């Protein structure tokens, strides 16, 4: 077995990796519309909808559509909500919540300590995110930006994952660090793992519930796990 060169830098996705969805707000909205749902149920349904869409997109030969409509449809399906008017209301509320950042604005419970540990052991740490120009503000609001040495937002640089060109900015910021010694951690098989692989980085999928067990790429359960590879 070939030994992998030591990792010298770790780059993270933002949403559903360093930042998690505000499931409390989503649950409160659903309950305000008469749906007797607990936060654990909402959290599970959202994860299942997101993974289902990602797996479908990974299997598609072309990906012109973003899949946002399918995401909400899958979410309400897993919540047991069948009314089309309710689906439309939920989609509209989601689009307007906390604009422009949206629902995914809370720091993952392990993110701050993992980022600080990475910096303490001498790793370069950054973020590459498909965003609408607001990811830096979201990371600042969550108290995570202080740990990062660079943040690359797809809307700012004009190219989005899985296009490997978005990783060029990170490699430029990293200077003489070889791509094969840069780990990229994200939750999406198509955007994160596909893009990082194409760019020559070391792809690590954050998959705490083994949703991607049938995939061959390397997976980790926690953002802390990447530090075990150093």
Secondary structure by P-SEA (a helix, b strand, c coil): ccccccccbbbbbccccccccaaaaaaaaaaaacccccaaaaaaaaaaaaaaaaaaaaacccccccaaaaaaaaaaaaaccccaaaaaaaaaaaaacccccccccccccccaaaaaaaaaacccccccccccccaaaaaaaaccccccccccccccccccccccccaaaaaaaacccccccbbbbccccccaaaaaaaaccccccccccccccccccccccccccccccc
